[in-house]
């Protein structure tokens, strides 16, 4: 890690670093020191311990391990801790309204659902659902250029132009809770229980007017004091969280998030209306966060359970990290145009029926979108109904065979250098977005110098080698392959196609409403032969 320009605050000690975070004491006159002990993700996320001082880097008495995250942000943007502070203030403001139960966003909630939300609003209990940043510090040095600006694949052309100037600063954030990522949990029952708590956290964000914008297994963390306690949600990575608004600057913006779990509309950059895509205004909204939860749910039961090789292969292309290829399988699934249930293990048939029924209802709910100048408020009823659908679906699971709750989940594949594909070791926490992985945040065609040397040593990559490599590729793609802004500037082949794969004609946008769940796509006419037989 380059610490030039920051020598007074960041010191290299062997393979670790000593961070001095100034202005942390009473009145901002005292520094605190943290020594990294193990890398959790390159030089971006570390396990660390608080020490006495720079001259005496000895562990403070009673100090517990913490997570130290390093991120580069533009000077004009708020740090994650500042975003979290503002979000919590907005949740408190909602709770302070004596008539909050009558809010339109809760119009579809029953009294039981409102009571559950009310308990979270009492005495800041809602904070327990989030991974809270304990402290942070912004290191400002005008001579330093962000590492991200050195990678053309990490930003759009406009973003790259801005980041080529020293407009970014290094922010160090400390978290006190060591957590486990959702995809590191041992059983399906544990994962779904944490996923259920995620919906509760999104309800809190919704009533405060915020969207998370990047719901993924790496950002859904679980925490418990000991093994006898149940897992508790710690929703993390609020770096891209923002207020949901009708600002014209947000319309048809570049998709941000984790591609395999990104909402279908956001990936396609078109609004899905029944059986086709439209050019209606597209703003990331509250239902999009919930759709990401649905994709994670589907991913867990199709691609994470042991002894499920058939379903893993069937759904492999649906959970690709590329926005340029393989998007059609996702449209098939989301549109209900192909049935994969025969590939699933019998022990998840009950839970799959719940997930599939939820998909049909969510898709039908999307068709009620009101495209108006005041779109956010005019769709409050739809957002409220979407949350109720998830609550009902989780309740239905109690009526299914509970044998699925004990199903073991696959352990993630280990990286050749000892780390797994998301950068953690064992139960190390994932308190970062995989956009925040420094030099690992690159296009598939970009490789490090070390990798380049390894490839040269292996000789030229032939077609045969490519086929063998593809056969050996894991079912789930590496977690550090994230969408970047420059990738979103490329046109998707399917952008102008509807969920059936056909090109959208003007007449299609005038079609009447028809539920896609009952639609059987027309079979394409047979291709004409190159030469006609003579009669």
N, C-alpha and C positions, 0 to 999 in steps of 0.2 A: 504494500500500500504506500502510495506517495504521500509523505507528510511534509513535504517542502512547503514553506510558508506558514506552517503550524508548529514548528519545532518547540515553541514555548508552551504548547498545550498538549501535544501528542508526542510521546517518546517511544521509540522502538526498543524493546527489551527482548533480545533473541527473536523468537518467532511470534511474540506477543507484543501488546502495546499498552502503555500507561496513558490514560486519558485524564486530563485535568479539566473539570467542569467548573469554571469560575462563577462567581455571583450566585452561589446556591445557599449561603447562610442567611441569618437574619439581617435584613437590610441590604442583602446582596454583596456582602463583604468577605464571604468565606468560600473557599474552593473545596470541592470534593474530588477524590481521586479513585479511579477504577482501573484495575489491572485485568486484562483479558487472560483467560486461562485455557480456552479451547474454542476453536472456530466452529461455528454452527453453519455458516454459509460464507465461505471465502473470507474476504476482509470486510464483510458487510454486517454480519450478525455474529455476536460472540457471547459465550458464557464468560462472566466476569465476576470479580469480587472487589469490594471496596477496601482500600488500603489507607494507611495513615497519611502518607505524603509522598512527594516525588523523591525526597532524599531517603525516606524509610518506607519502601513499598511493602510493608508488612500488613497482613490481614488485620482489619479492625476487629476488636473483641466483639463477638456476637454477630458479626456480619454474615449474611446469607448470600448464596450465589444469586446473581441477577442476570438479566439478558440485556446486552448493550447492542443497540442497532445504529448503524451509520447510514445516512441517506443524503442524497444531493437534491435540493429543491431550488426553484427559482426564488430570488429575493422577494418577489412580490407575493409569493404564496405563503399561507400559514403552515406552521409545523403541525405534525400529527397531534401533538399535545394541545396546541391551540385549537385545532379542529374539534378535538374531544371536549375541551372546555366549553366551547360554544354550543356543541350538541347537547351536553348535559344541562347547560343553562336553559336551552330551549325546551328540554323535557321538563325541567322544573317549572318553567313558565306555563306549560300546558297543565301540569298538575295543580298549579295555584288557581286556576280558573274553577270556581265552584260548580260551574255547569259543564265540566268537561265531558260528562257522560252523554251529553246531548250533541256532541260534535258530529258533523256529517260523516267523518271518517270512521265513526263507530256505529253508523246507522244500521248495519247488518249484524252487529254483535248482539248476542243475548246477554242477559244479566250475569250469567256465570262468567262469560268472557270479559265483561266489564269489571267484575269483581276481581278476577285474576290480574287484570291490568292495574287495577287500583292498588292491589297489594304491592306491586312492583314500584308504584309511584310514592309509596309511603317511606319517608325517611331516607331517600336516596338509595333504596334497595336496588333500583335499576342498575346502579354501577356494578353490581356483582356479575352482570351478564357481559361486561366488556373488559378487555385487557387494558387496564388503566396505566398510562405512562406516569411514572412517579416524578421524573425530572428530565429536562432536556437542555441543550445548549446549542446555539448557532455560532459556528466558527466562520467569521467573515474575513476574507483576504482577497482583495481585488486582483491580486496577481495570479490567482489560481483559476484554472478552467476545469469545469466538471468533467470527470471521466466519460460521462455519457455523451458529451458532445463530440467525443473522438470516434464514436461509432455511428456511422451513417444510418444503420438499420434501426437505431433506437428512437428516432424522432421523425416527424414529418419534415418536409422541406422548410416550412415556416418555423417549426420548432427548432430545427437544426440551425437555421440562420440566427435565431435568437441565442441558442446555447453555444454558438461559436464565439460569442463574446463572454467575458467573465461576469455572467449574470446569475450564477448559481452559487449556493453556499452549502457548506457541510453542516448537517444537523445530527447530533448524537442524542439518542433517547434511551432512557433506562427504564426497564420494566422489572418489577419485583417478583412476579409470579412465573415460575418455570412450568410451562404447559406442554401438552401433547396435541399434535395436530389430529384432526378428525380421521385422516387416513392412516394414522398410527394406532388407532384403537384396536382392540383384540377381537371383539365380536360385533356382529351386525346390530344386536340389541343395544349395545352401548352407543354405537354411531348414530342410530336413529333417535335415541333418547336425546343426544346432544343436538341433533338436527331439529328436533321439536322445540328445544329451547332457543334455537336460532330464529325461528319464526316469532317467538315472543320478543326477542331483541329487535327484530325488524318492525314489530308493531310499535315499540317505543320510538324508534327512529321515524316511523311514518307520522305519528301524532305530533312529533316535533317538526315535521316538514322536511326530513332528510332522507336521502337514498344512500346506500352504502357504495354501490357501483362496482363492487368486485367481490361477490360472494363466491368462495371457492373452498375446497377442503383444506388448503393451506392456511386460510384466514379464519377458519372455524376451529378454535382451540378448545381443549378440555383440561380442566384442572381439578385436582382433589388432594386433600391433605395426606391421605394414606389409602391403602388398597381397600379398606373396609368401607370407605365413603363412596357414594355415587359420583360420577363425573358431572361437573358443572361447566356450562358454557363460558367461554371467554372470547367474545367476538373481537377480532383484531383488524389491523391495517385499515385505518380510516383515512389514509393518505388521499384517496380520491372521492371520499364522501363529500356531499354537497347538498344544498337546498334544492328541492325539486321545484322547478319554475317553468314558466312559459317563455322565458327569454329567447328571443329569436336567434341569439348567438349560440344557443344550445341545440338548435334544430339540425338534424342530420349531422351531428358531430362525429368525429372519429370514434370507432368502438374502442372502449377501454375495459379491460378485464381479463379473465382467464378463459381463452377460447373454448375449451371443452364444456364449460359450464356457463357460457355467455348466452343470454336470451336469444332466441332465434331471430327476433326482429332486429336486435342490435347487431348480430353477426351479418345479417343480410342488408342492413341499413334501409329496410323497407318495413312498413307496418303490415302485419298479417291480418287480412280480413277474410274470414271463412276459408275459402279454397284458393285464394290468390293473394299476391302482394300488391300494395298500392303505394302511391307517392304521397300519402298523407303525412302531415308533420309528425316527425318522430323525435320524442324527447324521452330520455331514460326516466322511467317512473317507478312507483312503488311496486307494481305488479312484476316488473322486470326483476327486481331483487328476489321475489318469491319464485319466479320461473327458474332462477339459478339454483334455488333449493331443490326444485323438482328434478333438474338434471343431475344434481349430486345424489339424490335419492335413487334415481334410475341407475346411475353409475355404480352405486354401492351394491345393488342386488344383481346386476348383470356382469360386472367386471371386477369385483373385489372379493367375492366369495371363493373359498377354496373348492377345487373340483368342479369348476364351472367353465372349463375350457371352451365348450361350444358357445355359450353365451358371450364369453369374452371375445371370441373371434367374430361373432355376429354383430356385436356392437362396437368393434374396434374402430371402424371408420367414423362412427358417430362422435367419438371423443378424441378427435384429432386436434392438434394444436395449430394447424395451419388454417388461415382464413382464405387461402387461395384455392384449396383443393378439398374434396371430401365433404363439402357442406350439404350436398344433396341427401346423403343418408340422414342427416339431422332433420331436414325438411320432411323426409319420409316419415320419420318417427313422430315429429311434432304434428304433422298433418294427419297421422293415422292411416297412411297409405300402404304400410307394410306391417305385417304381423310377425314379430320375432318370438312370440311366447313359447313356440315349440322348441326353441333352443335353450330355454331356461331350466334349471334344476327343479324337480317337483316340489322341493321343500320351500320354494319361494313363490309358488303359484298364487297363494293367497294374498301375499303382500303385493305382488305384481298387479293383481286385479284392482287393488286399491289405487296404486300409482297410475294405472292406465285410465281408470275412471276419473281421477283428478285431472289428467291431461285433457280429456274430452271437455270437461267443465271449464277449465282455464282457457282453452281455445275458443269455446263458445262465448266466454265472458269477454275475451279480447274483441270479439266482433261487435260488442256494444260500445266500443270507444267513441267518444264524442269529440270530433275535431272542431274545436271552437277557439276563438281568441283567448278565452279563459279556460283552456283545456284541463289544467291540473284540478281546479276546484270543481269543474263540471263532471269530472270522472271520479269524485270522491266515493260515490256509491259503488262503482266497479272495484276500486281498491279495497273497500271494506268487505265486499263480497268475496274477493280473492283470499283474504286472510281467514274468513270464516270457512272457506272450502278446505284450507289446510288443516284447520282445527278439527273439522269433521272427519277428514281423512285419517288423521292420527288417532282419532277416537275409534274409527272402524277397525284399526289394526288390533284392537283389544278383542275383537270378535273373531279374528283369524287364528289359525293354529300358531301358538306361540313357540313352536319348535324352531322357527327361524331366528329367534332372538339369541340363541346360543351358537349360531353358525359362526365359525372362525373366519376372520378376514385375512387376506393375503398380506404378507409382509412385503414392503416395497423392495425392489431390487437394489442391490448395493452397487455403488459406483466403483470402478476399478481402483480408485485411490482410497477406498474405505468408507466414503460417504454414500448415503443412499441418493436417489435421484433428486430429492428435494433439498439435499444438503445437510440433513440432520443425521445424527448418529444415535441409535437407540431411540429413546423417548425424548430427544432434544426438542425444545419448543420451536414453533414456526411463528414468530412474531413479526413476520415480514411478508410483504408481497413479493412474488418472484419477479416483479419488475425491478426489485431493489437488490439485484445480485451482481452489481458491478459489471465486470468484464464477461460474466456468464450470460448477460442479457444481450443476446445477439441473434441474428437470423440463423437458420440452420446452415446456411452456406458460409457463415463466419466461424472461424476457429481460432483458438489461441496459438501463439507461436510454438508452444510445446506440442500441441496437437499437430501442427503443420509439420514439425520435424518427424513426429511419429509416422505420419502418413507417407512422407518421403521415404522413410526407412522401409515401409511396407511395399514400396513400389507402386506403379500405376494402378488405379482402381478400374478394373475391367467390369464389363457387364455381368460376368459371372460372380465377381466379388460383391457387386451391388445386390444381386439376387440373394446371395447367401446372407448378407447383412440384413436384408429386409426380413428374411425368414427368422433370424435370431432376434429381431427387434422386440422389445417388451410390448405387452398388450396395452399398457398405459404409457403414454409418452412422458418424457422427462418434464418435471414441474417447472423448469426454468425456461421453457420455451413459451414466452409470452407474446401477446400481440404488441407490436410497436407502432408508433404513429406513422412511420413511413410505409409500413405494410398496409395500412388502411387507405393509402392513396392509390393503391392498385385496384383496378376494377375486378370484382368477383365475376367469374363466368356466369354465376347464377343470379346476379343482381337483377337481371331483367326477366327472370323466370319465376313462375309461381311454384307452389309446393309440389306440383305434379311434374315439374321440369319443363313445362311448356312456356313459350314466350307470352308475356302479358300483352294483350291487345286492349285498345281503348274500350271496346265493348265489354270486356271482362269487368271493368270497374263499375259497370252499370248493372251487373248481375244482381239478382235478388238474394236475400240471405238464405243459405242452405248449410246445414250443419255438416261439417266435413266427416264426422264420425260415421255417417251413413253413405258416404260417397264412394263409389267404386270408379277409379280412374279409367277412362276409355283407353282401350288397347290401341297402340299406334298402328297405322296401316302397314302392311308388309312392304319391305323395301322392293323397289322395282329391279328386276333383273337387268343386268348389263346388256344382254341380248335376248330378244323375245323369240320364243319358239314360233316357227311358222305353222299356221293352221293348215 
